[in-house]
Amino acid sequence: MSLDSSAIRRHFPFLNQSIRGNPIVYLDSAATAQKPDAVLDAMRRQDETATANVHRGMHVLAERATDAYEGARETVRRFVNAKHTDEIIFTKSTTESINLVARSLGSTWQEGDAVLLSLLEHHSNIVPWLQLKEEKGIDVRWVDIDAQGQIDLQSFEKQMEDGRVKMLSITGQSNVLGTRPPLKEMIIAARAKGARVMVDAAQLVGHAPIDVATLDCDFLAFSGHKLYGPTGIGVLYGKRERLKELPPFLGGGMMIREVTRDHFTVDDAPAKFEAGTPPITQAVGLAAAIDWLQQFSWSDREAHEQELLNTAVDELVQINGVKILGYETKNQERKTKNFHGCISFVIDDIHPHDLTDLLGQRGICLRAGHHCTQPLHTHLGINASARLSIGLYNTVEEIQLLPAAIQDAVKKLK
């Protein structure tokens, strides 16, 4: 059974508008996916009928809010197949989740300990570790990639050889090339060397099933707004035994058991890492997004997205001067294997910012820039790229609008 794009699009009120008389063609879901009406309705109901703080009150509104918030945690637990609900920590974003681990776990490291990253990483999975390098003298190491954006496993094995890597922190899916590292293989190898593993699943979560039990990672992070949910809500999964090892990241209300004038004791996870008033309505919205998404089978979703990306490759390669990043023209099969969620490209003598500005004036929304991956762009020998990224609401017909629109923009810019 294939997805009914027309029916899916009716779930998204955002698409019922135009830009300068042109219908919106939204191809920027890797930055932020749009929200279906089920999410908008769930958040509105929460704010209208159960606005109260969680865990703190005995009145009916506080109980409703707490039930909804903790119910969202259980929804996330099932979604990623964690063993325990207390292994799910709510944060405001993937960025905060990675910082939580870097700051908490990193506080126990010593000079010369190492973290291993790949050239595919987003700045959110780079800067926190570089901060530890500056503050504590840890070693930040890098795994190389090949011309198609695939992990160089020989480089990975070499970096792990001396046993000094304390953490492998790796993306599940590149937000530029759409490539996926062989997570399971890398996690097994890292574990054999005694390293912990953090997976940045911000891009992966909307495009592939995630099973933390099968992956056997120590930590995994993602954001609600990449998953057709709201901004302001992120998730950190951590194995129960790993979370017990970590000191708290923030101090304040709700993360304590007792406070005296000169001492405090911390609570267990998840409260230990959720100081202050949490993102209650956003958690409800995230749970609604997960529930909405799960009505579609993964096989149907992946087939739909692959059709869109294959169409995009077919259309883009016909345009003079276009180079698709990570695309090997000699091996057509690679377009099916490599790309997930997005495709990035450059055009000779055209700056991506100028191109996407003109496309945006026609209602076609792409992203341009270094996409918070400057080390990757430096490795590729470019300053910026244009990126199209897809969601369930996109259609083949939308993708087919690109060649004419891009060629018109190029004529104006040249």
N, C-alpha and C positions, 0 to 999 in steps of 0.2 A: 504494500500500500504506500503510495507516494503522498507527500504533504500537499495540502490544498492551500497554496499561497494566498489566494483571494480570501479564503476564510480566516487564515491567520492574520492577515492585514487588518481585518475588521476588529481585531482585539486591540489595536494600537491607535488611540485617538490622535496621537502626535502626527500621524501620516495624513490626517484630514486637513491639511493646510498647504499653502503654496508660497513660493518665493518669487516675487516679481511676475506673478501669473503662471509660474511653472510648478508642477507638482514636485514635492520633495522626493529626491532619490537619496536616501540616507545610507551612505557607505562608509560609516565611521563607527561601527559598533565595537571595534577593538578599543576605542577610547571610552565610549559609554554606550551601552545598549539602551534602546528605548523600553519603556515600561508598558505592559499590557494593562487593560482596564481592570483585570483581576487584582493586580498589585495596587493600582490607584484606589480602587474601592476598599481593599483591605486596610490600607493606611488611613483612609478617610474615616472608616468605621471605628478604627482604634482611637483616633483623635476625637471623634464625636461622642463616643460612648464609654471610653475607658481611659481617659487621660488622668493618670496618677503615677506616682513613683512606685517602683517595684521593690519588693522585699521589705518595705519599711512601714506599711500601714495595715491595720486590721479591718478597715472599712471595705465595702464591696468594690469600689472602683480600684483600690490598690490590689485587691485580690484578682480582679479581672486583668489588670495590667500585668501582674506577676505571672498569671496562668498563660497569658498570650506570649510574654517574653520567654518563659521557660519552654513553652510549647514550640516556639521558633527554634530554640536550641536543639530540641529533640528532632525536629524536622531536618535540621542541618546534619545532626549525627547520622540519621538514616541515609541521607543523601550521599555522604562520603564514606559510609559504612565504618564509622568509628565504633569501638567496643563500648565506650562509656560516654554518657552525656557530659560528664565533667571534663572530658577531653576537648570540648568545644568552647573556645574563648571568643567573645564578641569584642571587636575593636572597631575603629572607624574606617579602616582600609587595609589593603594588602601591605601598604607601606608601613603602617603602624605595627602590623603583625610581625613583619620582618625586623623592624627596629626593636620590638619587644624581645625577640629571641637574641638579637645581636647584643643588646645592652645587658640583658639578664645573664645569658650564658657567657657572653664575652667578658663579664666582670670577673669570671673565675679563671680566665686564661692568663698566660704569662707571655713575656716577650719571646718571640721565636715560634710560638704556636701559629698554625696556618689555617686559613679558610680558602677553599677552592671554588672559584667561579668559572663561568664560561663566557666567551665573547658574545653570547646571545643575550646577556642579562640586561634588564631594565635598570635604570639608575636606582630604583627603590631597592634593588638587590645588589647594589654596588656601594653606594655612599655610606650606609651604616657600617659596612666592614672596613671601608677606608677611614672612617672616623676612629675605629678601634686601632687601625694601623698607626694613626697619628698619636693616639692617646696611650696605647699600651705596647706598641712595637710589634704587633702581630704581623705575620707575612700574608699578603693577599696574592694568591696564585691564580693563573689563568689557563683554562683549557682551550686549545685552538679549535677552529672549525675548518671544513673543507670549502671548496668553491660553491657547493650547493647549500652551505649553511648547516651541514651535518657535523655532529661532534666527532672530533678526531680522537678515537679511543686510545691510540698509542700515546698521544699527548696526555690524556687523562691518566693512563696507567703510570706514565713517567712522573707526573706530579704527585701521585699517591705513594711512590716507592719508599720514601724515607720514613713513613709513618708519622709525620709531624702534622698532618692535616687533621684538625679537630672537627671541621665542619665542611661538608660539601653542600653548597647552597646553589641550587640549579633551577632554571625555569622549566616549566612543563611544556611550554610552547612559546616560540619567539613571537613578539609583537611586531616584528618587522618582516621576517622571512617566512613566518608561518611554519617553521620546522619544529620538530619535536625530538628532544634528546631521548636516547634509550634509557628511560628512568630506571626500570627494574634492574637492568644489567649494571648500571652505575651504582645503584643503591647497594646491591649485593657486594660489589667490589669495595665500596667505601666501608661497609660494615666489617668486611674482612680485615681492614686496616684500622679498625677501632674508631672510625669517624662517625659523627652524627650527620644526619641528612635533613636539610630544609628544602622543600619544593615550593617555588613560586608558581602557583596555579592560577594566577589572575587571568591569563589568556586561555588556559586549558579548560577551565571549569565550564565555560559556555559551549564547548565544542566536543567534549569527550567525557565519558563516564569516569568518575574518580572513585577509587576504592583504596583507602589508606591501609586497610588490613592486608590487601594483596601487595601493594607497593612496599609496605613495611618501612615507610619513612618515619622519622622522628617528629617532624613538623611539616605542616602544609598550610599555605595561606592563600586566600582569595578575597575578592571584593564583590559586594552585592550588585553594583552597577554594571559589572561585566556580564551579569547573569539575568538580565531583564528585571533587576530589582533596583532599589533606590541607592543613591549615593549616601555616604556617611555611615555605612555599615560594612565591616570586614569580618573575616573569620580567621582565627588561628586554631588549627588542629594541632594538638600535642599529645604524644603518648603520656598516659597517666604518670608513669615513672619518670619521664623527662620533665614534666611540669613540676613534680615534687622537688626536682633538683634546682629549679630556677628561683632566684630571689625575685620579689615583686618588681615590676617595672615602674609603676606609679604608686604614690601613697595618698591616702585620703579615706573618705567614707566607703564603707561596704567591703573593703579588702582586709579588714582587721577582725580579730576576735576580742581583743581588749586593748585599751589605751590608758596608760597612767601618765603622770607628769614627766616621767623619765624613761618610759619603756612602752613598747607595743608588741603584740604578737599578731602574726598574719593568719588569715583564714586559708582554707584549702582552695584549690582551683575548683570552679572557674572564678569565684569571687576574688581570689588572690590577685588576679590580673584585670579586674574590672572596677577599678576605683572610680568613685563618683557616679552620677546618674548616667546610666547607659543609653544607647540609642534604641529606645523601646519601639517607637513607631517604625523605625527603619528595620528592626529585626522582624517585626510582623510583616513588613513589605517583602523582605528577603524570603521568608517562609512561603508567602503567597506566590512569589516568583518561582520557587522550586516546585511547588504544587502545580502551578500552571504548566511549567516546562515538562513535567513528567507525564503529561497526557500524550506526548509524542514519543515514539520509540527512537532509541539512539540510531538504529540502522536507517530509519527514514530520514532523520535529521542529517546524518552524515552523507547520505546519498544526495539530499537536496543541496547541501553546502558544496559538495564536490562538483555537482553540476554547475553551480554558480561560478566556482573558481576555475574550472576547466573552460567555461565560456569566456571568462575574463582573460585567461591566457590566450585563447584563440583570437579574441578581439584585439588585445594589446600588441601581439606580435606582428599584426598587419600594419601598424603605424610606424612610419619612418622615424628612426632615431630613438625608438623606445628600447630600453634595456630593463628586463624584469630581473630583479635581484634574486639570485639563487636558482635561476632557471637555466637548465642545460638544453640548448636547442637540439643537440645531437641525439638526445635520449628523450623522446616524447613521453615515455612512461613516467618520467620523473615528475611531470606536472601533477599526476595523480598522487604520487607518494609524498611529495615534499610539502605541498601547501595546505595549511589548515587555518581557516579563519580570516586570512588576509593575504594580500599580494602587494609588494612594494616595487616601485619602478622609478626610473629616471629617464629624461628625454634630453638628447643632445642640445646644449646651448639654451635650455629652458630651466629657470629656477622653479622648483616645486611650489614655492610660495605663490609665485605669479600664476602658475597653472591652476592651482586649486582655488585661488581667488576668483579667477574668471569662471571656473566651473561652478563655484558656489553662487555666483550671480545668476546662474541658470537653474539653481535648485539642486545641483548635484554636489553632495557633501562628501569630500574626501579629506584626508589628513595630509599635512606636509610638515617637514622638519626632520629633526634627528630622532624624534619619537622617544626621547629619553634613553637613547642607546648610542651615545657618542663614541664609546670604544668600538662598537660594531661598525658604525659608519666610517670611523677612521681606518679600521681594518679593510673596509671595502673601497677606500680611497675616494669617498664622497663626503660632502658636508651635510646633505639632506636628501630626502627621497619623498615621493608621493606614495600614499598608501590607501588602498581600498580595502575595507573590511566588511564582512557580511554578517547578517543575522537571519533568523527564520522568516522575517517579513520581506526579505529581498526576493526579486524575481529575475529570471533570465532576461526578460524584456528591459528591465532597468539596466542591467549590465550591457546590453546591446546598444544603449544610448551613448556609451562612452566614446567610441571611435570618432563619431562626427563631432561631438562636443570637444574632445581633445584636439582634433585637427583644426577646428575653428579657433580654439584658444591659441594654438601654436602659430597660426597665421597672423593673429593680432600681435603676438609677442615678438615675432620676427620682423 
